[in-house]
Amino acid sequence: MLPPFDYFQYTKIRNAKRREREVRFASLSPDYHTAFSASDKAIINKPIEELVGDVHNGTISPVDVVRTYGKVAVKAHEKTNCVTELLLPEAEQWATTEVNLKGPLAGIPVSLKDSILVKGFDTSVGYASKALNPSKEDGVIVKLLKDAGAVPYAKTALPVTLLSFESANGLWGTCRNPHVPEYSPGGSTGGEGALLALGGRIGIGSDVAGSVRAPAAWSGIYSLRCSTGRWPKTGVDTSMPGQEGVPSVFSPMARTLNDLAYFTKSIINMQPWKYDFTVHPIPWREDEKNQACNKQLRIGVLKSDGVIPPTPAIVRAIDTTVDALTAAGHTVVEVTPPATADPFTGFNLASQLLNSDGCVTFNSHRYSFEPTDPGAAQLSRIAYLPGPLRYIYYLYVRYVKGDAKWATVIRGFGPKSAAELWQLTAQRELFRKTWHSWWDSEPQQYDFILCPGNATPALPHGAMHDAVSSCGYTFLWNLLDYAAGILPVGHVDPKLDALPYQGKRGYKAALKSIGHNHAMARGAWMHYDAEKMAGLPTAVQVVGRRWEEEKVVGYMTAVESALEQAGEKYSILEVD
């Protein structure tokens, strides 16, 4: 069907998929719709390493474990709209016939971002055009999981473009934050963030600019952004196939740090390089993890990226963590990034690399009038401007509005020729070299860098229209390909975290007082309201070097230990 009449094809597919999902939930055994029993709660609260032991010795049935987490998925979906494809009751069958119950993840249910291929189920990635086409075989990640003993049981929500910290699309609707439903759970792996916060245990998502870290920070869970080559990445679908300027990586997410560590170790010990040609043969180095969490550390703290300063709730999370680390005997010093490779330069470079096709590919999958992400729509409008008009727009923003930073992004945004892309790639490599040399030299030599996971707590639905550029605290580390983890610290307090200036324009006065009253900062801060955000999680980010996943998990352990000693350890949502 030709545009614009293909809109009717979109609505037909949307309605069919939503009916299909409703039927799958409604047709589950009544047991899936009952309240959590004492045995369910025991399963949910037991570390997965112990749960695996129970499956190994036969004291618990893997089907019982699947049924418990099926209940979790049902209740979490009712609250947040987090599930796209429900893999029950097939998961029950897999738990007895397909998975390796002698493996390191025996019987452990794992939820998956919708973009991961599972035999017999769609991989729509939120696009109607990709629906009604079930995968003919499991993707590499699912094959590896089953060989390790894990049981996939749900696929979860994401934004239609995979380029947003929201998780909404026309096919499945809007995924809601598990703490405050008027807010986003993060994105693009937001469905995982919501499900894990509400009782799920282990999930897998992808990250190209913060997509497993924003949901962890905004939903109150843990995640680890792996460097390229440490985790499988084939056997998936995406909105931007072929984009390698800032490579996307698949990475683990979990409800607790203990589970994140055990799961990551288990997958890498399965030798994923034997499953996927993109994985480097680097075994898990447990000694590096143990050393990282059992020594006095030298920590660099990057309190602001110099572009979008952290809002008061995030400032308090960073300060709380710094105080706890200092009290635990660690050395914490403020970071001054290399002058020729500062975070804004990195953001601008990464933005051009990521969208070097001029936003054509992620829009090519949409039917006419099929809803898109509001942030991606903003990017598309700029990218689609003819060169002369974009330059006029740049001049207006730079010299009339007086906004040098946003003007710089606008001027370089748009489709690139092959020659231009090569030049950008060369700049990326120089940027990486500069950071590598800087970190190794005196006086840096940090064990890790502590920084915000985002300038704000979770933002309300639709806010990416304004805050599309609010990803610098995560995007920088994607450009550098550094390993980075998120751990929650606390919650927004309506009094402690209020802006110092009152009124609807209080955020402008606050930004002006610290010298950051420009469009990129305003786009994020305009939605900051500590009273409405009360109860949303706050988090910090722990950044290590490339291929240092073991150390980053160890550093996260050291941070959480310091917070616990200071009486500040985060409390996950209770399952009820």
C-alpha positions as CSV (number, residue, x, y, z in Angstrom):
1,M,0.0,0.0,0.0
2,L,1.4,3.4,-1.0
3,P,1.8,6.4,1.2
4,P,-0.2,8.0,2.7
5,F,-2.7,5.2,2.5
6,D,-0.3,2.8,4.3
7,Y,-1.4,4.5,7.5
8,F,-4.3,2.2,7.4
9,Q,-1.9,-0.8,7.3
10,Y,-0.2,0.6,10.3
11,T,-3.4,0.8,12.3
12,K,-4.5,-2.7,11.2
13,I,-1.2,-4.2,12.4
14,R,-1.2,-2.1,15.6
15,N,-4.6,-3.3,16.5
16,A,-3.8,-6.9,15.7
17,K,-0.6,-6.9,17.8
18,R,-2.3,-5.4,20.8
19,R,-5.2,-7.9,20.6
20,E,-2.6,-10.7,20.3
21,R,-0.9,-9.5,23.5
22,E,-4.1,-9.1,25.4
23,V,-5.1,-12.7,24.4
24,R,-1.8,-14.1,25.5
25,F,-2.0,-12.5,29.0
26,A,-5.7,-13.4,29.3
27,S,-5.1,-17.1,28.3
28,L,-2.5,-17.7,31.0
29,S,-3.2,-20.2,33.7
30,P,-5.1,-18.6,36.6
31,D,-2.0,-19.2,38.8
32,Y,-0.3,-16.4,36.9
33,H,-2.9,-13.9,38.1
34,T,-2.9,-14.7,41.8
35,A,-1.1,-12.8,44.6
36,F,2.5,-13.6,45.3
37,S,2.8,-16.4,47.8
38,A,5.5,-16.8,50.4
39,S,7.4,-19.2,48.2
40,D,7.2,-16.7,45.3
41,K,8.7,-14.0,47.4
42,A,11.4,-16.4,48.6
43,I,12.3,-17.1,44.9
44,I,12.2,-13.4,44.0
45,N,14.4,-12.3,46.9
46,K,17.0,-15.1,46.8
47,P,20.3,-14.3,44.9
48,I,20.4,-16.0,41.6
49,E,23.5,-17.9,42.4
50,E,21.7,-19.6,45.3
51,L,18.6,-20.1,43.1
52,V,20.8,-21.9,40.5
53,G,22.1,-24.1,43.3
54,D,18.6,-25.0,44.2
55,V,17.8,-26.0,40.6
56,H,21.0,-28.0,40.4
57,N,20.2,-30.0,43.5
58,G,16.6,-30.4,42.7
59,T,15.1,-28.6,45.7
60,I,13.2,-26.3,43.3
61,S,11.7,-26.9,39.9
62,P,12.7,-24.5,37.1
63,V,9.0,-24.4,36.0
64,D,8.1,-23.1,39.4
65,V,10.7,-20.4,39.0
66,V,9.3,-19.5,35.6
67,R,5.8,-19.3,37.0
68,T,6.9,-17.0,39.7
69,Y,8.5,-14.6,37.3
70,G,5.5,-15.0,35.0
71,K,3.5,-13.5,37.9
72,V,6.1,-10.7,38.1
73,A,5.7,-9.9,34.4
74,V,1.9,-9.9,34.6
75,K,1.8,-7.5,37.5
76,A,4.6,-5.3,36.2
77,H,2.9,-5.0,32.8
78,E,-0.4,-4.1,34.4
79,K,1.3,-1.2,36.2
80,T,3.7,0.0,33.5
81,N,2.9,-1.5,30.0
82,C,6.4,-2.9,29.9
83,V,5.9,-6.2,28.0
84,T,5.8,-6.4,24.2
85,E,6.0,-10.1,23.5
86,L,5.0,-12.5,26.4
87,L,7.0,-15.7,26.0
88,L,4.8,-17.7,28.4
89,P,3.7,-20.5,28.4
90,E,6.5,-21.5,25.9
91,A,9.0,-20.6,28.6
92,E,7.6,-23.4,30.8
93,Q,8.3,-25.8,28.0
94,W,11.8,-24.5,27.4
95,A,12.6,-24.9,31.1
96,T,12.1,-28.6,30.8
97,T,13.1,-29.5,27.2
98,E,15.5,-26.9,25.8
99,V,17.6,-25.2,28.4
100,N,20.7,-26.8,30.0
101,L,19.7,-27.3,33.6
102,K,23.3,-28.0,34.5
103,G,24.5,-24.6,33.3
104,P,25.6,-21.6,35.4
105,L,22.1,-20.0,35.0
106,A,20.0,-23.1,35.4
107,G,16.3,-22.1,35.6
108,I,16.9,-18.3,35.8
109,P,14.2,-16.4,33.9
110,V,15.7,-13.6,31.7
111,S,13.8,-10.8,30.1
112,L,14.9,-9.3,26.8
113,K,14.7,-6.0,25.0
114,D,12.3,-6.4,22.1
115,S,15.1,-6.1,19.5
116,I,16.5,-9.6,20.4
117,L,15.4,-12.5,18.2
118,V,13.4,-15.3,19.8
119,K,12.1,-18.2,17.6
120,G,8.4,-18.0,17.0
121,F,8.0,-14.4,18.1
122,D,8.1,-11.0,16.3
123,T,11.0,-8.7,16.6
124,S,9.1,-5.5,15.8
125,V,11.5,-3.0,17.5
126,G,8.3,-0.9,17.9
127,Y,7.7,-0.6,14.1
128,A,4.4,-1.9,12.6
129,S,6.3,-2.7,9.4
130,K,8.5,-5.2,11.3
131,A,5.6,-7.0,13.0
132,L,3.7,-10.1,12.0
133,N,7.0,-11.8,10.9
134,P,8.0,-14.3,13.6
135,S,11.7,-15.2,13.8
136,K,12.5,-18.6,12.3
137,E,15.2,-19.3,14.9
138,D,16.7,-18.0,18.1
139,G,19.2,-15.3,17.9
140,V,22.8,-15.8,19.2
141,I,22.0,-14.2,22.6
142,V,19.0,-16.5,23.2
143,K,21.0,-19.6,22.1
144,L,23.7,-18.7,24.5
145,L,21.2,-18.1,27.3
146,K,19.5,-21.4,26.9
147,D,22.9,-23.2,26.8
148,A,23.7,-21.5,30.1
149,G,20.4,-22.7,31.5
150,A,18.5,-19.4,31.4
151,V,14.9,-19.2,30.4
152,P,13.7,-16.2,28.3
153,Y,10.2,-15.3,29.4
154,A,9.3,-11.8,28.1
155,K,10.4,-9.2,25.6
156,T,10.1,-5.6,26.7
157,A,9.3,-2.1,25.6
158,L,11.5,0.4,23.7
159,P,11.1,3.6,21.7
160,V,10.4,3.2,18.0
161,T,13.8,4.7,16.9
162,L,16.0,3.2,19.8
163,L,17.3,6.8,20.1
164,S,15.4,8.1,23.2
165,F,15.3,8.0,26.9
166,E,11.6,7.3,26.7
167,S,10.1,4.0,25.8
168,A,7.0,4.6,23.7
169,N,5.9,3.7,20.2
170,G,2.7,3.6,18.1
171,L,2.6,-0.2,18.0
172,W,2.7,-0.9,21.8
173,G,1.9,2.4,23.5
174,T,3.8,4.1,26.3
175,C,5.8,2.3,29.0
176,R,5.5,4.0,32.4
177,N,8.0,4.5,35.3
178,P,7.5,2.0,38.1
179,H,7.8,4.7,40.8
180,V,5.8,7.6,39.3
181,P,3.7,6.6,36.3
182,E,3.6,10.1,34.8
183,Y,7.3,9.8,34.1
184,S,9.4,7.7,31.7
185,P,11.2,4.5,32.9
186,G,14.1,5.6,30.6
187,G,15.1,4.3,27.2
188,S,15.8,2.8,25.0
189,T,15.7,-0.3,27.2
190,G,12.9,1.2,29.3
191,G,10.7,-1.9,29.5
192,E,13.6,-3.8,31.1
193,G,14.0,-1.0,33.7
194,A,10.4,-1.1,34.6
195,L,10.2,-4.9,34.8
196,L,13.4,-5.3,36.8
197,A,12.4,-2.6,39.3
198,L,9.1,-4.4,39.9
199,G,10.6,-7.8,40.7
200,G,12.3,-9.1,37.5
201,R,15.8,-10.4,38.1
202,I,17.9,-10.3,34.9
203,G,17.6,-8.5,31.6
204,I,19.5,-7.7,28.5
205,G,19.4,-4.5,26.5
206,S,21.4,-2.5,24.1
207,D,23.2,0.8,24.5
208,V,24.4,3.3,21.9
209,A,24.1,6.6,23.9
210,G,23.0,5.4,27.4
211,S,20.2,2.9,26.6
212,V,20.9,0.5,29.4
213,R,22.1,3.1,31.8
214,A,19.3,5.7,31.6
215,P,16.6,3.1,32.4
216,A,18.8,1.8,35.3
217,A,19.2,5.4,36.6
218,W,15.5,6.3,36.1
219,S,13.9,3.1,37.3
220,G,16.2,2.3,40.2
221,I,18.1,-0.8,39.1
222,Y,21.7,-1.7,38.1
223,S,23.3,-2.0,34.6
224,L,26.7,-2.4,33.0
225,R,27.5,-0.9,29.6
226,C,30.1,-3.3,28.2
227,S,32.8,-2.3,25.7
228,T,32.4,-3.5,22.2
229,G,33.4,-7.2,21.9
230,R,32.7,-8.3,25.4
231,W,29.0,-9.3,24.8
232,P,27.3,-10.8,21.8
233,K,25.5,-8.4,19.4
234,T,24.3,-10.6,16.5
235,G,20.9,-12.2,16.2
236,V,19.1,-9.0,16.8
237,D,17.2,-6.4,14.8
238,T,17.7,-2.6,15.1
239,S,16.4,0.7,13.8
240,M,19.8,1.6,12.3
241,P,21.5,-1.4,10.8
242,G,25.0,-0.7,9.6
243,Q,25.6,2.3,11.9
244,E,29.1,1.8,13.4
245,G,30.3,5.4,14.0
246,V,29.2,4.9,17.7
247,P,28.6,1.1,17.9
248,S,25.7,-0.2,19.8
249,V,26.5,-2.8,22.4
250,F,24.2,-5.4,24.1
251,S,24.7,-5.4,27.9
252,P,23.3,-6.8,31.1
253,M,20.8,-5.2,33.6
254,A,19.7,-6.5,37.0
255,R,17.6,-5.8,40.0
256,T,20.6,-6.1,42.4
257,L,24.4,-5.6,42.0
258,N,25.0,-9.2,43.2
259,D,22.9,-10.6,40.4
260,L,24.5,-8.3,37.8
261,A,27.9,-9.5,38.8
262,Y,27.0,-13.2,38.8
263,F,25.1,-13.0,35.5
264,T,27.8,-11.1,33.7
265,K,30.5,-13.5,34.9
266,S,28.3,-16.5,33.9
267,I,27.7,-15.3,30.4
268,I,31.4,-14.4,29.7
269,N,32.4,-17.8,31.2
270,M,30.2,-19.4,28.5
271,Q,32.8,-18.3,26.0
272,P,30.5,-16.2,23.9
273,W,33.2,-15.8,21.2
274,K,32.3,-19.3,20.2
275,Y,28.8,-18.2,19.4
276,D,29.4,-14.8,17.9
277,F,32.2,-13.7,15.7
278,T,32.0,-10.1,17.1
279,V,33.1,-11.2,20.6
280,H,36.7,-11.0,21.7
281,P,38.1,-14.1,23.4
282,I,38.6,-12.4,26.7
283,P,37.7,-14.7,29.7
284,W,36.2,-13.4,32.9
285,R,39.0,-12.1,35.2
286,E,37.6,-12.6,38.7
287,D,40.8,-11.6,40.4
288,E,40.6,-8.1,38.8
289,K,37.0,-7.7,40.1
290,N,38.1,-8.8,43.6
291,Q,41.1,-6.5,43.6
292,A,39.0,-3.5,42.5
293,C,36.6,-3.8,45.4
294,N,39.2,-4.6,48.1
295,K,41.7,-1.7,47.9
296,Q,41.9,2.0,48.6
297,L,40.8,3.7,45.4
298,R,41.8,6.9,43.6
299,I,38.5,8.2,42.2
300,G,38.0,11.1,39.8
301,V,34.6,12.8,40.2
302,L,33.1,14.6,37.2
303,K,30.3,16.6,38.8
304,S,29.3,18.3,35.6
305,D,30.0,17.7,31.9
306,G,30.1,21.5,31.4
307,V,27.1,21.4,29.0
308,I,24.0,20.3,31.0
309,P,24.8,20.7,34.7
310,P,23.2,18.2,37.1
311,T,19.9,19.2,38.7
312,P,19.8,19.5,42.5
313,A,18.6,15.9,43.1
314,I,21.5,14.5,41.1
315,V,24.0,16.9,42.8
316,R,22.8,15.5,46.1
317,A,23.3,11.9,44.9
318,I,26.8,12.6,43.8
319,D,27.7,14.5,47.0
320,T,26.2,11.6,49.1
321,T,28.4,9.1,47.2
322,V,31.5,11.3,47.5
323,D,31.0,11.7,51.2
324,A,30.5,7.9,51.7
325,L,33.6,7.1,49.6
326,T,35.7,9.6,51.5
327,A,34.5,8.3,54.8
328,A,35.5,4.8,53.7
329,G,39.1,5.9,53.1
330,H,39.1,6.4,49.4
331,T,40.7,9.4,47.7
332,V,38.3,11.5,45.6
333,V,39.5,14.3,43.4
334,E,37.6,16.5,40.9
335,V,38.1,15.8,37.2
336,T,39.1,18.4,34.7
337,P,38.7,16.7,31.3
338,P,41.4,17.2,28.6
339,A,40.9,20.6,27.0
340,T,41.1,19.3,23.4
341,A,38.7,16.4,24.1
342,D,36.1,17.9,26.4
343,P,32.7,16.4,26.9
344,F,30.9,18.9,24.6
345,T,33.3,18.2,21.8
346,G,32.7,14.5,22.3
347,F,28.9,15.0,22.3
348,N,29.0,17.0,19.1
349,L,31.3,14.4,17.4
350,A,29.2,11.4,18.6
351,S,26.0,13.1,17.4
352,Q,27.4,13.5,13.9
353,L,28.7,10.0,13.8
354,L,25.5,8.4,15.1
355,N,23.3,10.3,12.6
356,S,25.6,10.4,9.7
357,D,22.9,9.1,7.4
358,G,20.9,12.2,8.1
359,C,18.3,10.3,10.2
360,V,17.1,8.5,7.0
361,T,17.4,4.9,8.2
362,F,15.5,4.9,11.5
363,N,12.6,6.8,9.7
364,S,12.6,4.4,6.7
365,H,10.8,1.7,8.7
366,R,7.8,3.9,9.6
367,Y,4.4,3.9,7.8
368,S,2.9,7.3,7.0
369,F,1.8,9.1,10.1
370,E,3.0,6.2,12.4
371,P,4.0,8.0,15.6
372,T,7.7,8.6,16.2
373,D,9.7,9.6,19.2
374,P,9.5,13.4,19.9
375,G,13.3,13.6,20.3
376,A,14.0,11.8,17.1
377,A,11.5,14.0,15.3
378,Q,13.5,17.0,16.5
379,L,16.7,15.5,15.1
380,S,15.0,14.6,11.8
381,R,13.7,18.2,11.3
382,I,17.2,19.5,11.6
383,A,18.8,16.8,9.5
384,Y,16.3,17.2,6.7
385,L,16.9,20.9,6.3
386,P,18.7,21.7,3.0
387,G,22.2,22.8,3.7
388,P,21.7,26.5,3.1
389,L,18.6,26.6,5.4
390,R,20.5,24.7,8.1
391,Y,23.3,27.3,7.9
392,I,20.8,30.2,8.2
393,Y,19.2,28.4,11.2
394,Y,22.7,28.0,12.7
395,L,23.4,31.7,12.3
396,Y,20.1,32.6,13.9
397,V,20.7,30.4,16.9
398,R,24.4,31.5,17.2
399,Y,24.1,35.2,16.8
400,V,20.4,36.1,17.4
401,K,19.8,33.7,20.3
402,G,23.4,33.8,21.4
403,D,23.5,30.0,22.0
404,A,27.0,28.9,20.8
405,K,26.7,25.3,21.9
406,W,23.4,24.4,20.3
407,A,24.4,26.3,17.2
408,T,27.5,24.2,16.9
409,V,25.5,21.0,17.0
410,I,23.0,22.3,14.4
411,R,25.8,23.4,12.0
412,G,27.4,19.9,11.9
413,F,24.2,17.9,11.8
414,G,22.9,16.3,8.6
415,P,23.8,13.6,6.1
416,K,27.5,13.0,5.5
417,S,29.4,11.8,2.4
418,A,31.7,8.8,2.7
419,A,34.7,11.2,2.8
420,E,33.1,13.3,5.6
421,L,32.3,10.1,7.6
422,W,36.0,9.1,7.3
423,Q,37.1,12.4,8.6
424,L,34.7,12.1,11.6
425,T,36.0,8.6,12.3
426,A,39.5,9.9,12.3
427,Q,38.5,12.6,14.8
428,R,36.9,9.9,16.9
429,E,40.1,7.9,17.1
430,L,42.1,11.1,18.0
431,F,39.6,11.8,20.7
432,R,40.0,8.3,22.1
433,K,43.8,8.6,22.0
434,T,43.7,11.9,23.8
435,W,41.6,10.4,26.7
436,H,43.7,7.3,26.9
437,S,46.9,9.4,27.3
438,W,45.2,11.8,29.7
439,W,43.9,9.1,32.0
440,D,47.3,7.4,32.2
441,S,49.3,10.6,32.9
442,E,49.8,12.5,36.2
443,P,48.0,13.7,38.1
444,Q,45.0,11.6,36.9
445,Q,45.7,7.9,37.1
446,Y,42.2,7.3,38.5
447,D,40.9,3.8,39.2
448,F,37.5,5.0,38.0
449,I,35.5,8.1,37.2
450,L,32.4,8.8,39.2
451,C,29.7,11.0,37.5
452,P,26.0,11.4,37.0
453,G,24.1,8.9,34.9
454,N,22.0,11.8,33.6
455,A,21.6,15.5,34.5
456,T,18.0,14.8,35.8
457,P,16.0,12.1,37.4
458,A,13.3,10.5,35.1
459,L,11.6,13.0,32.9
460,P,7.8,13.1,32.1
461,H,6.4,11.5,29.0
462,G,7.1,13.5,25.8
463,A,9.9,15.5,27.4
464,M,12.4,14.2,24.8
465,H,11.0,16.9,22.5
466,D,12.9,19.4,24.6
467,A,15.6,17.2,26.2
468,V,16.8,15.2,23.2
469,S,20.4,16.4,23.8
470,S,20.4,15.4,27.4
471,C,22.5,12.3,27.1
472,G,26.1,13.7,27.4
473,Y,26.9,11.9,30.7
474,T,26.4,8.5,29.0
475,F,27.1,9.3,25.3
476,L,30.7,10.3,26.1
477,W,31.6,6.9,27.3
478,N,30.0,5.2,24.2
479,L,32.2,7.4,22.0
480,L,35.3,6.3,24.0
481,D,34.0,2.7,24.3
482,Y,34.6,2.6,28.0
483,A,32.9,0.2,30.4
484,A,30.4,2.0,32.7
485,G,27.9,0.9,35.3
486,I,24.9,2.5,37.0
487,L,23.9,2.0,40.6
488,P,21.0,3.7,42.4
489,V,21.7,6.0,45.4
490,G,18.4,7.4,46.7
491,H,15.2,9.2,45.7
492,V,14.1,12.7,44.9
493,D,13.1,14.7,48.0
494,P,10.6,17.5,47.3
495,K,12.3,19.8,49.9
496,L,16.0,18.9,49.8
497,D,16.0,18.8,46.0
498,A,13.9,21.9,45.2
499,L,15.3,24.6,42.9
500,P,16.5,27.7,44.6
501,Y,14.2,29.9,42.5
502,Q,10.5,29.6,42.5
503,G,7.9,29.8,39.7
504,K,7.5,28.3,36.3
505,R,10.7,30.0,35.1
506,G,12.7,29.1,38.2
507,Y,14.9,26.7,36.2
508,K,16.0,29.6,33.9
509,A,17.1,31.7,36.9
510,A,18.9,28.7,38.3
511,L,20.7,28.0,35.1
512,K,21.6,31.7,34.6
513,S,23.1,31.8,38.1
514,I,25.6,29.0,37.2
515,G,26.3,30.3,33.6
516,H,24.4,27.6,31.6
517,N,21.3,29.3,30.3
518,H,21.4,27.8,26.8
519,A,19.0,25.6,24.9
520,M,20.6,22.2,25.6
521,A,20.5,22.8,29.4
522,R,17.0,24.5,29.3
523,G,15.6,21.5,27.4
524,A,16.4,19.2,30.3
525,W,15.9,21.6,33.3
526,M,12.5,22.9,32.1
527,H,11.0,19.6,33.2
528,Y,12.6,19.5,36.6
529,D,10.2,19.7,39.5
530,A,11.3,18.1,42.7
531,E,7.7,18.1,44.1
532,K,6.3,16.2,41.1
533,M,9.4,14.0,40.9
534,A,9.3,13.0,44.6
535,G,10.1,9.3,45.0
536,L,11.9,8.9,41.6
537,P,15.3,7.2,41.9
538,T,18.6,9.0,41.7
539,A,21.8,7.3,40.7
540,V,25.5,7.6,39.9
541,Q,27.7,6.2,37.1
542,V,31.0,4.4,37.6
543,V,33.2,4.6,34.5
544,G,36.3,2.4,33.9
545,R,38.5,1.9,30.9
546,R,37.9,-0.1,27.7
547,W,37.3,-3.9,28.4
548,E,37.5,-3.4,32.1
549,E,34.0,-4.8,32.9
550,E,35.4,-6.9,35.8
551,K,37.0,-3.8,37.4
552,V,33.9,-1.7,36.9
553,V,31.7,-4.3,38.7
554,G,34.3,-4.3,41.5
555,Y,34.3,-0.5,41.7
556,M,30.5,-0.6,41.8
557,T,30.7,-3.0,44.7
558,A,33.1,-0.7,46.5
559,V,30.8,2.3,46.0
560,E,27.8,0.4,47.3
561,S,29.7,-0.9,50.3
562,A,30.7,2.7,51.1
563,L,27.1,3.8,50.8
564,E,26.0,1.0,53.0
565,Q,28.6,1.8,55.7
566,A,27.3,5.4,55.6
567,G,23.7,4.2,56.0
568,E,22.8,5.3,52.5
569,K,22.4,2.1,50.5
570,Y,19.5,2.2,48.1
571,S,16.4,0.1,48.9
572,I,14.9,-1.6,45.9
573,L,11.1,-1.6,45.4
574,E,9.4,-4.3,47.5
575,V,7.4,-6.9,45.6
576,D,3.8,-7.0,46.8
